[in-house]
């Protein structure tokens, strides 16, 4: 009798485990990986470099550094791009097209916002500009050699 009880208990445990395994959904890539793959497919000469923590690093000839970051303290997704001190039109177009894909806003709006932010830096306004354009937060900084832009969207938007 005890042998039958142990076998029944083992069968019940195995059935419960099998049921739990079938109910659990398959592992899915997070939004950061999806955004990086979509960017690489839609933007010419853009390649996914590597992933570290919640950030996917990308490479493109028009920029020195590119990254897409996910789930920060104050934002849901962030696009970061660094280029020369005086950005080229190719850099503006790259940032605009990447931001349009990541944030699902029109390319014209994102290109206009990025261009305004990067061109406002100067002698009168300083080397760090923060602005908001089309529900996107843009922060542009400039050093002696580089200019960079970080575009984020808040968690509540």
VENSUL-V384824 format. One record per backbone hydrogen bond with DSSP energy under -0.5 kcal/mol. CO is the residue of the C=O (numbers start at 0). NH is the residue of the N-H. Records with the same first field share a line. If there is no record, write none. Layout:
CO: NH / NH
This chain:
0: 4
1: 5
2: 6
3: 7
4: 8
5: 9
6: 10
7: 11
8: 12
9: 13
10: 14
11: 15
12: 16
13: 17
14: 18
15: 19
16: 20
17: 21
18: 22
19: 23
29: 33
30: 34
31: 35
32: 36
33: 37
34: 38
35: 39
36: 40
37: 41
38: 42
41: 43
42: 45
46: 48 / 58
49: 56
51: 54
53: 69
54: 51 / 56
55: 67
56: 48 / 49
57: 65
58: 46
59: 62
64: 81
65: 57
66: 79
67: 55
68: 77
73: 154
74: 71
75: 70
76: 152
77: 68
78: 150
79: 66
80: 148
81: 63 / 64
82: 146
84: 86
87: 91
88: 92
89: 93
90: 94
91: 95
92: 96
93: 97
94: 98
95: 99
96: 100
97: 101
98: 102
99: 103 / 104
105: 109
106: 110
107: 111
108: 112
109: 113
110: 114
111: 115
112: 116
113: 117
114: 118
115: 119
116: 120
121: 125
125: 121
126: 141
128: 139
130: 137
132: 135
135: 132 / 137
136: 151
137: 130
138: 149
139: 128
140: 147
144: 84
145: 142
146: 82
147: 140
148: 80
149: 138 / 151
150: 78
151: 136
152: 75 / 76
153: 156
